[in-house]
Each structure stands twice: as structure tokens, then as C-alpha cells.
């Protein structure tokens, strides 16, 4: 089973910053979508930010102006820079990519990384 590898989560004070990273295995190619989702306790998973193959980006209204998604194709990595973090950003963050592997289209997820914003 192919899994994306996330890192960068942790505990940060309100107003602080974190950068999440997600490394995509080289076996996944023709990636047309890379996104970050989050799920807080008792809530549904929600889209935080996404970037398409043409570099078009999309953000949840709640994170616009604070979070930035980017990708490094040479490193097969997608990042989420999170600034001015708020307690309501506390959640498990998941990386998601859509591409092809072994000739088939697929939707791939990471294991999640915990982000806790608290004083």
C-alpha cells in the first residue's frame, strides 16, 4: 500500500508558524492535484488548501492570507506554510494527491500529522 509521508506538525503557541511537508513516492506520477486537509475532533475532514498541476491554488476561507501551499516537483514534495496560527487550526492534517501509479489513477493519503495551537 502506497502512503505519503508527512512531517512538520507539533505544538505551537497562537501567532506562531509551522511548515508541513509531504513526500510523495516516486511511483506516483502524472500528479494533477495535491492538497492538505484537516480534521478536528468531532468534526468532518475539510479541505485546507490545494494546488493543481498548473500551479492554481485554492484555500479555505478560514486560512486565506495565513497559509500557503507550494510544491517542489524535483523533490516530489508538497508543503503547507502556516503562519499566524490560531487555536481553531488545531487538527490532524492530512496530505492528499491524485495521480497515476502502475497505469491506474488513484487517490493517495498520508497518515496525518497533529498540529496543536495552544498557549
trRosetta pair geometry for C-beta under 8 A, 3 or more apart (Angstrom, degrees):
i j d omega theta_ij theta_ji phi_ij phi_ji
2 25 5.6 -115 -156 33 108 145
2 27 6.4 -130 -111 77 136 124
2 28 6.6 138 160 -52 152 109
2 101 6.4 -111 -10 -142 163 173
2 106 7.8 81 56 120 131 155
2 108 5.9 -47 105 -128 108 128
3 25 7.9 81 61 -24 37 121
3 108 7.4 180 -122 -174 30 101
3 109 7.3 -30 -139 87 74 57
3 110 6.5 95 175 -125 83 43
3 111 6.3 37 179 -45 132 90
4 22 5.3 16 162 -175 123 102
4 23 6.8 166 -167 75 73 47
4 24 5.7 -26 -118 -100 100 61
4 25 7.4 -126 -96 -9 54 81
4 95 4.9 -111 115 90 146 121
4 96 7.8 -154 13 -90 153 22
4 97 6.6 127 -75 8 140 109
4 108 5.8 117 -34 135 104 107
4 109 6.5 -114 24 143 110 20
4 110 3.8 -71 83 -74 100 84
4 111 7.9 -158 73 -7 67 64
5 22 7.0 153 77 -155 44 52
5 23 4.6 -13 61 53 101 100
5 110 6.6 177 -65 -130 6 107
5 111 7.9 9 -118 12 45 103
6 9 7.4 41 137 -20 110 107
6 20 6.4 -12 -166 -173 101 103
6 21 6.9 155 -153 85 51 52
6 22 4.9 -16 -97 -99 75 81
6 93 7.2 -175 -175 99 150 90
6 94 7.4 -115 -48 -135 157 37
6 95 5.2 173 -81 -5 111 118
6 110 4.2 86 -28 167 111 154
6 111 6.6 -146 27 49 106 72
6 112 6.8 -61 48 171 148 2
6 113 4.4 -134 124 -27 122 117
7 20 7.2 161 84 -155 40 60
7 21 5.1 -12 60 59 87 98
7 22 8.0 173 20 -78 63 41
7 113 6.5 153 -117 -97 15 150
8 18 5.9 130 156 169 95 97
8 19 5.3 -93 -156 97 140 54
8 20 4.1 -178 77 -111 132 41
8 21 5.1 120 -28 8 128 77
8 113 6.4 69 59 139 65 162
9 18 6.9 46 -124 174 34 148
9 20 6.5 30 -60 -102 69 100
9 93 6.4 176 -87 35 116 111
9 113 3.4 180 -19 151 129 101
9 114 4.9 128 151 66 144 44
9 115 4.8 -112 -141 -67 94 67
10 18 6.4 179 45 -117 92 131
10 114 7.6 87 -71 91 17 80
10 115 7.1 9 44 -119 37 57
10 116 7.3 -84 136 37 33 84
11 116 4.7 -21 -107 74 71 108
11 117 8.0 165 -157 -85 52 25
11 118 6.7 -46 -157 44 96 96
12 16 3.8 -141 173 87 111 138
12 17 7.2 -142 -163 51 154 20
12 18 5.6 -136 -31 -47 151 108
12 85 5.6 67 97 56 126 153
12 115 7.5 -23 19 -165 109 84
12 116 7.3 149 24 84 62 57
12 117 5.7 -25 75 -109 84 69
13 16 4.9 102 59 -25 67 123
13 117 7.3 57 169 -161 12 69
13 118 7.2 -65 -114 87 47 33
13 119 5.4 58 -141 -100 92 66
14 85 6.4 -133 -133 95 41 75
14 86 6.0 35 -136 -124 96 42
14 87 6.1 -34 -84 -41 111 78
14 117 5.8 84 -83 168 61 105
14 118 7.6 29 -37 -113 83 10
14 119 5.9 -39 8 -52 100 98
15 84 5.9 -21 -134 -134 47 54
15 85 6.8 -54 24 51 11 66
16 85 5.4 -29 67 34 68 115
16 117 7.4 -173 48 -130 101 92
17 81 7.3 -7 -169 -176 110 79
17 82 6.2 163 -153 91 61 61
17 83 4.8 -9 -104 -107 105 61
17 84 7.6 18 -78 -16 80 37
17 85 6.7 169 -90 -18 30 104
18 82 5.0 0 59 58 79 111
18 85 6.7 40 7 -57 97 143
18 115 6.3 -170 62 -128 161 113
19 79 6.0 -12 -176 -168 99 109
19 80 7.0 165 -157 82 52 49
19 81 5.1 -13 -109 -105 90 65
19 82 7.1 -176 -85 20 38 73
20 36 6.8 108 83 -120 143 139
20 79 6.6 151 82 -159 58 54
20 80 4.3 3 52 52 107 100
20 82 7.1 47 -7 -11 97 112
20 93 5.8 -89 -101 109 162 147
20 95 7.6 -170 145 -64 121 104
20 113 6.3 165 -131 66 112 140
20 115 7.6 -67 -66 -66 120 124
21 77 5.8 -17 -166 -169 96 118
21 78 7.7 148 -158 80 48 43
21 79 5.6 -19 -102 -103 64 77
22 34 7.7 170 80 -169 131 111
22 36 7.7 -174 -20 -88 141 91
22 77 6.5 149 75 -156 49 65
22 78 4.9 -16 59 60 107 87
22 79 7.5 -169 20 -77 76 33
22 80 8.0 45 -10 -7 107 96
22 95 3.4 131 -119 -107 154 162
22 97 7.9 173 130 -36 131 110
22 110 5.7 -108 -134 -53 111 145
23 75 7.4 -79 -120 150 88 90
23 76 6.2 61 -163 102 67 93
23 77 5.2 -27 -98 -98 61 88
24 28 5.5 -88 170 62 108 126
24 31 6.9 20 160 -78 168 151
24 34 7.7 -91 -53 -112 140 118
24 76 4.4 -121 62 167 88 98
24 77 6.9 -167 8 -83 82 34
24 78 7.1 56 -30 -5 112 96
24 97 5.5 23 -110 -4 132 164
24 99 7.9 78 -178 11 141 147
24 108 7.5 105 -137 92 95 141
25 28 5.6 93 72 2 80 96
25 76 7.4 -94 83 152 6 148
26 29 7.9 25 173 -67 54 84
26 76 6.0 -114 -82 -61 66 163
27 101 5.3 53 136 -137 91 107
27 102 7.4 7 174 -37 108 80
28 31 6.3 60 136 -71 101 103
28 97 6.4 96 142 104 150 133
28 99 4.6 99 172 76 95 133
28 100 7.2 142 -159 69 60 34
28 101 4.9 -43 -99 -68 63 108
28 106 7.3 -101 -124 66 105 116
28 108 6.1 -75 -101 -2 152 157
29 99 5.9 175 79 165 25 124
29 100 5.5 -39 71 69 76 88
29 101 7.1 133 18 -84 72 54
30 99 5.2 146 80 -160 63 87
30 100 4.5 19 52 18 120 111
31 34 6.3 36 161 -55 126 97
31 53 6.8 158 102 -86 63 100
31 97 5.3 -35 -141 -176 118 118
31 98 6.9 121 -152 76 66 46
31 99 3.8 -45 -90 -78 61 126
32 52 6.5 -8 168 -159 67 78
32 53 4.7 -54 -133 -28 56 121
32 98 5.9 -48 59 92 84 98
32 99 6.6 153 6 -93 68 66
33 50 6.4 -16 -166 -170 91 116
33 51 7.8 151 -154 80 47 44
33 52 6.0 -22 -99 -111 65 64
33 53 7.5 -58 -51 -31 43 81
33 96 7.7 -22 123 118 100 91
33 97 6.6 159 91 -153 64 50
33 98 4.2 22 52 36 109 110
33 99 7.9 -157 41 -51 67 69
34 50 6.8 157 85 -156 45 65
34 51 5.3 -15 64 60 95 89
34 69 7.6 172 104 172 98 124
34 71 5.7 109 53 -87 156 130
34 78 4.3 -170 164 -87 138 152
34 95 7.6 -18 -170 -169 85 92
34 96 7.3 158 -157 87 42 56
34 97 4.9 -7 -105 -104 73 88
35 47 6.2 -47 -178 -140 133 95
35 48 7.6 143 175 52 85 73
35 49 6.6 -178 -149 96 70 46
35 50 3.8 -20 -100 -102 101 88
35 51 7.4 174 -80 18 56 58
35 69 7.7 -23 -128 -137 44 157
35 95 7.5 152 86 -159 47 49
35 96 4.7 -17 65 64 93 101
35 97 7.5 169 21 -79 66 43
36 47 7.8 103 84 -163 50 57
36 48 4.5 -46 102 61 95 118
36 49 5.2 18 44 51 103 83
36 50 7.5 -157 24 -73 59 53
36 69 6.4 -161 5 -102 114 118
36 78 7.6 -163 -51 127 93 121
36 80 4.7 31 -50 -70 164 144
36 93 5.9 -6 -172 -173 105 105
36 94 7.1 150 -158 78 55 45
36 95 6.0 -29 -101 -100 69 57
36 96 7.4 173 -87 20 21 83
37 45 5.1 34 159 175 127 104
37 46 6.3 167 -158 83 84 31
37 47 5.6 -51 -103 -100 83 41
37 48 6.0 171 -113 0 23 89
37 93 7.2 157 83 -156 42 55
37 94 4.7 -19 65 62 94 99
37 96 6.0 40 -6 -11 111 124
38 45 7.0 173 88 -149 25 66
38 46 6.2 -23 61 60 73 81
38 48 5.2 65 -7 -52 104 122
38 89 7.7 -54 -177 -168 171 62
38 91 3.8 78 173 106 111 143
38 92 6.6 158 -154 79 66 42
38 93 4.8 -27 -96 -99 89 66
38 94 7.0 173 -86 15 35 76
38 115 7.6 -52 -127 38 125 121
39 43 6.4 -175 -162 85 62 84
39 44 7.0 -82 -125 150 93 24
39 45 4.2 -41 -76 -93 107 72
39 46 7.3 143 -85 11 56 67
39 91 5.7 154 69 -172 27 109
39 92 5.3 -18 60 58 86 93
39 94 7.1 27 -2 -8 102 116
39 112 7.9 -49 37 -125 108 132
40 43 4.4 31 65 33 88 127
40 88 8.0 -42 -84 -169 157 59
40 90 6.3 80 -119 97 106 72
40 91 4.2 -74 -71 -98 71 97
40 92 7.9 169 -83 16 32 66
43 46 7.4 -35 142 -17 115 111
43 91 7.8 -62 62 -114 125 117
45 94 7.0 -18 -146 28 126 135
46 60 6.6 62 143 -96 113 145
47 50 6.3 -29 -167 -34 119 110
47 58 7.6 -6 148 111 133 110
47 60 6.0 161 99 -61 73 102
48 59 7.3 -21 155 -147 52 67
48 60 5.4 -63 -136 2 36 121
48 63 5.8 36 -166 6 84 159
48 67 6.6 -64 164 126 106 169
48 80 7.0 36 109 -140 134 144
48 93 7.1 -17 -7 -133 155 100
49 57 6.7 -9 -172 -171 98 100
49 58 6.8 163 -154 85 52 54
49 59 4.9 -6 -105 -106 87 72
49 60 7.0 -91 -59 3 60 79
49 63 6.7 -92 -52 92 103 140
49 67 5.7 -144 -42 122 139 125
49 68 7.8 135 -151 -175 165 13
49 69 4.0 -179 133 -38 130 128
49 80 6.2 147 50 -121 131 106
50 57 6.9 162 85 -153 50 54
50 58 4.7 -3 54 54 96 101
50 69 6.8 99 24 78 2 173
51 55 6.4 -17 -171 -143 103 40
51 56 7.1 159 -153 81 54 44
51 57 5.0 -19 -99 -99 78 78
51 58 7.8 -171 -74 20 38 70
51 69 4.9 -159 -36 120 112 120
51 70 7.1 94 -61 -114 163 19
51 71 5.6 -161 94 -22 145 115
51 78 6.9 -178 42 -139 122 117
52 55 6.9 -53 71 18 70 12
52 56 4.5 6 36 54 117 94
52 57 7.7 -147 11 -71 76 35
55 71 7.9 -139 -108 37 74 110
57 69 5.7 163 -137 60 118 107
59 63 5.5 -123 -178 81 109 95
59 64 4.8 134 104 -84 134 75
59 67 6.4 160 -137 74 122 105
59 69 7.5 -176 -84 -1 90 110
60 63 5.1 63 66 19 93 100
60 64 7.3 -139 90 -34 44 79
61 64 5.8 -34 -149 -4 36 118
62 88 7.5 -99 -178 116 134 124
63 66 5.3 -106 -166 62 61 103
63 67 4.0 -5 166 12 119 124
63 82 7.7 -61 -151 -125 119 89
63 89 7.6 94 -96 -108 102 109
64 67 7.7 -52 -79 41 19 84
66 82 6.8 23 140 -159 92 60
66 83 5.3 -145 -167 71 67 75
66 84 4.8 -103 -130 61 109 106
66 85 7.6 137 171 -76 128 41
67 80 6.2 -11 -168 -174 109 92
67 81 6.7 155 -157 83 53 57
67 82 5.1 -10 -106 -106 89 67
67 83 7.2 -175 -79 25 40 69
68 80 7.5 159 79 -156 44 46
68 81 4.5 -5 56 56 95 108
68 83 7.9 27 0 0 96 106
69 78 6.9 -2 -170 -180 94 101
69 79 7.0 160 -154 85 47 58
69 80 5.5 -17 -100 -102 73 72
69 81 7.9 -161 -73 22 26 73
70 78 7.3 171 90 -156 40 59
70 79 5.0 -9 61 57 86 105
70 81 7.2 25 7 -7 109 106
71 77 7.0 168 -155 93 59 49
71 78 4.7 -25 -103 -105 85 76
71 79 7.2 -175 -83 16 34 75
72 75 4.2 17 109 36 119 107
72 76 7.7 -35 92 20 77 19
72 77 4.9 4 52 59 102 95
72 78 7.9 -167 22 -80 65 33
72 79 7.4 50 -9 -16 98 109
73 76 7.2 27 -166 -76 36 44
78 95 6.4 147 69 -146 118 118
78 97 7.2 168 -9 -75 141 109
80 93 7.1 -133 60 177 154 145
82 85 5.6 53 142 -79 109 101
82 89 6.9 138 -171 -180 135 151
82 115 7.4 30 55 -148 168 152
85 89 5.0 -107 -158 52 84 149
85 115 7.7 -130 -144 168 139 119
85 117 4.5 -151 143 -107 114 134
86 89 5.1 112 59 -11 68 100
86 117 6.0 90 103 121 20 157
87 90 5.9 -18 -178 -14 53 115
87 117 5.0 -149 -99 98 36 102
87 118 6.3 71 -115 -87 94 60
88 117 7.8 -35 32 63 31 132
89 115 6.4 -55 134 120 93 126
89 117 5.2 60 62 -7 97 142
90 115 6.3 -152 -129 105 42 75
90 116 5.2 35 -130 -129 103 49
90 117 5.1 -129 -60 28 86 81
90 118 7.1 44 -81 -44 135 92
91 115 6.2 6 56 57 58 97
92 112 4.3 13 171 -175 114 125
92 113 7.0 150 -159 68 68 25
92 114 5.5 -37 -101 -94 73 61
92 115 7.6 154 -107 18 23 73
93 112 6.6 144 70 -152 37 67
93 113 5.4 -28 61 63 91 81
93 114 7.8 158 14 -102 78 12
93 115 5.5 41 -16 -7 116 118
94 109 5.8 -11 179 -162 119 101
94 110 5.6 179 -157 60 66 89
94 112 4.9 -34 -83 -92 83 77
95 109 7.0 145 82 -157 58 49
95 110 4.0 54 45 -6 95 128
96 107 7.0 -6 -168 -177 102 84
96 108 6.9 156 -153 82 53 51
96 109 5.4 -14 -100 -100 77 72
96 110 7.6 -109 -59 6 46 81
97 107 7.9 176 89 -153 41 44
97 108 5.2 -13 61 60 84 102
98 105 7.3 14 -180 -175 87 94
98 106 7.2 -167 -145 94 56 43
98 107 5.4 -12 -102 -104 85 68
98 108 7.5 174 -84 18 35 75
99 105 7.4 -151 125 -141 21 62
99 106 6.8 -17 69 58 55 79
99 108 7.3 -30 34 8 91 119
100 103 6.8 -16 176 -150 111 9
100 104 6.4 163 -152 80 77 27
100 105 5.4 -45 -94 -91 77 51
100 106 6.9 120 -120 14 29 83
101 104 6.4 -31 68 61 61 78
101 106 5.5 -29 25 19 105 136
101 108 7.9 76 -16 -57 137 131
110 113 7.5 -20 128 -20 133 89
